[in-house]
């Protein structure tokens, strides 16, 4: 009988897209509950790396992350606009205190947005570097195959 910590079933292999999505969700949930903090962008598959079958798959993931980055930028603009509308409804202590608390909350939200922008930007850089490396390897392999004497 297997112990509680082991499993006879093999874990399914996740696609890079699924691995990235799970990593993003885990990072966000962890930060909500005080875990982690500044998580550097990096690989998340076996051995700390994602595995991409081909350059087209990696290009699709890069495009997806660029879309995420643009959405984060748009959220930042929305936060800035919302923050500009915060005003005290009256000049009593409670109204001023609530407006100040809202402003502080907006500053914290904007910092979080900037952190997410930075995370996405760094991750895109790593994906692009990985893509460049993969393309160089493919070109080198093609050149080697092309130089083989087939006579």
LUMTOR-182248 format. One line per 5 residues: number of its first residue (from 1); their letters; for each residue x, y, z of C-alpha. Coordinates in nm, 3 decimals, padded with zeros to 5 digits, always signed. Each point is the difference from the previous one (the first is absolute). Layout:
# residues N
NUM) a) X Y Z | ...
This chain:
# residues 151
1) xxxxx) +00.000 +00.000 +00.000 | +00.152 +00.336 -00.101 | +00.055 +00.255 +00.272 | -00.203 +00.322 +00.005 | +00.283 +00.200 -00.156
6) xxxxx) +00.047 -00.215 -00.310 | -00.212 -00.056 -00.305 | -00.020 -00.291 -00.240 | -00.145 +00.224 -00.269 | +00.227 +00.193 -00.231
11) xxxxx) -00.060 +00.376 +00.003 | -00.125 +00.139 -00.333 | +00.246 +00.211 -00.195 | -00.118 +00.359 -00.025 | +00.056 +00.217 -00.304
16) xxxxx) +00.220 +00.309 +00.047 | -00.316 +00.212 -00.018 | -00.160 -00.199 +00.284 | +00.322 +00.016 +00.205 | +00.022 +00.378 -00.042
21) xxxxx) -00.367 +00.048 +00.089 | +00.038 -00.211 +00.314 | +00.315 +00.188 +00.098 | -00.174 +00.336 -00.043 | -00.304 -00.111 +00.202
26) xxxxx) +00.220 -00.147 +00.273 | +00.212 +00.315 +00.021 | -00.307 +00.223 +00.026 | -00.170 -00.219 +00.261 | +00.320 -00.021 +00.201
31) xxxxx) +00.039 +00.377 +00.001 | -00.360 +00.044 +00.116 | +00.067 -00.216 +00.304 | +00.342 +00.138 +00.085 | +00.211 -00.275 -00.155
36) xxxxx) +00.292 +00.058 -00.229 | +00.024 +00.365 -00.080 | +00.245 +00.101 -00.269 | -00.002 -00.306 -00.223 | +00.252 +00.037 -00.281
41) xxxxx) -00.123 -00.097 -00.342 | +00.136 -00.337 -00.098 | -00.076 -00.340 -00.140 | -00.245 -00.220 +00.181 | +00.016 -00.341 -00.160
46) xxxxx) +00.207 -00.296 +00.106 | +00.342 +00.120 +00.113 | -00.117 +00.365 -00.010 | -00.052 +00.010 -00.377 | -00.293 -00.005 -00.235
51) xxxxx) +00.031 -00.222 -00.303 | -00.122 +00.132 -00.334 | -00.041 -00.237 -00.291 | +00.079 +00.261 -00.262 | +00.055 +00.368 -00.067
56) xxxxx) -00.362 +00.051 -00.110 | -00.126 -00.120 +00.338 | +00.241 +00.235 +00.176 | -00.105 +00.288 -00.229 | -00.363 -00.062 +00.101
61) xxxxx) +00.090 +00.013 +00.370 | +00.202 +00.320 -00.052 | -00.297 +00.158 -00.180 | -00.226 -00.102 +00.286 | +00.232 +00.155 +00.257
66) xxxxx) +00.018 +00.320 -00.204 | -00.381 +00.012 +00.011 | +00.010 -00.052 +00.377 | +00.256 +00.280 +00.030 | -00.221 +00.237 -00.202
71) xxxxx) -00.299 -00.088 +00.220 | +00.207 +00.077 +00.312 | +00.098 +00.338 -00.150 | -00.367 +00.075 -00.072 | -00.087 -00.093 +00.359
76) xxxxx) +00.265 +00.247 +00.116 | -00.167 +00.276 -00.202 | -00.335 -00.092 +00.156 | +00.152 +00.013 +00.348 | +00.148 +00.344 -00.072
81) xxxxx) -00.336 +00.128 -00.127 | -00.188 -00.140 +00.300 | +00.252 +00.151 +00.243 | -00.047 +00.343 -00.154 | -00.371 -00.005 +00.095
86) xxxxx) +00.049 -00.059 +00.372 | -00.136 +00.297 +00.193 | -00.139 +00.057 +00.345 | -00.380 +00.026 -00.015 | +00.018 +00.239 +00.296
91) xxxxx) +00.269 +00.165 +00.209 | -00.069 -00.190 +00.321 | +00.258 -00.235 +00.152 | -00.171 -00.323 -00.111 | -00.035 +00.112 -00.361
96) xxxxx) +00.362 +00.117 -00.017 | +00.118 -00.323 +00.167 | -00.191 -00.219 -00.243 | +00.130 +00.193 -00.302 | +00.356 -00.029 +00.135
101) xxxxx) -00.047 -00.375 +00.055 | -00.129 -00.034 -00.356 | +00.300 +00.192 -00.136 | +00.238 -00.224 +00.195 | -00.179 -00.304 -00.137
106) xxxxx) +00.034 +00.135 -00.353 | +00.374 +00.060 +00.052 | +00.037 -00.363 +00.115 | -00.204 -00.121 -00.296 | +00.217 +00.204 -00.239
111) xxxxx) +00.317 -00.145 +00.155 | -00.138 -00.349 -00.051 | -00.081 +00.087 -00.361 | +00.354 +00.132 -00.058 | +00.143 -00.319 +00.155
116) xxxxx) -00.215 -00.208 -00.235 | +00.116 +00.211 -00.296 | +00.360 -00.064 +00.099 | -00.062 -00.374 +00.045 | -00.166 -00.033 -00.341
121) xxxxx) +00.267 +00.210 -00.169 | +00.285 -00.209 +00.146 | -00.178 -00.323 -00.085 | -00.049 +00.111 -00.361 | +00.374 +00.079 -00.018
126) xxxxx) +00.080 -00.353 +00.122 | -00.239 -00.158 -00.248 | +00.146 +00.205 -00.287 | +00.354 -00.097 +00.106 | -00.109 -00.363 +00.007
131) xxxxx) -00.154 +00.037 -00.345 | +00.318 +00.160 -00.135 | +00.207 -00.282 +00.147 | -00.234 -00.260 -00.150 | +00.017 +00.170 -00.342
136) xxxxx) +00.382 +00.013 +00.014 | +00.015 -00.367 +00.093 | -00.236 -00.088 -00.285 | +00.210 +00.201 -00.246 | +00.320 -00.164 +00.124
141) xxxxx) -00.151 -00.345 -00.031 | -00.124 +00.077 -00.350 | +00.345 +00.125 -00.101 | +00.162 -00.317 +00.135 | -00.246 -00.219 -00.187
146) xxxxx) +00.056 +00.201 -00.317 | +00.375 -00.054 +00.018 | -00.019 -00.380 +00.022 | +00.158 -00.172 -00.298 | -00.272 -00.224 -00.144
151) x) +00.203 -00.170 -00.268
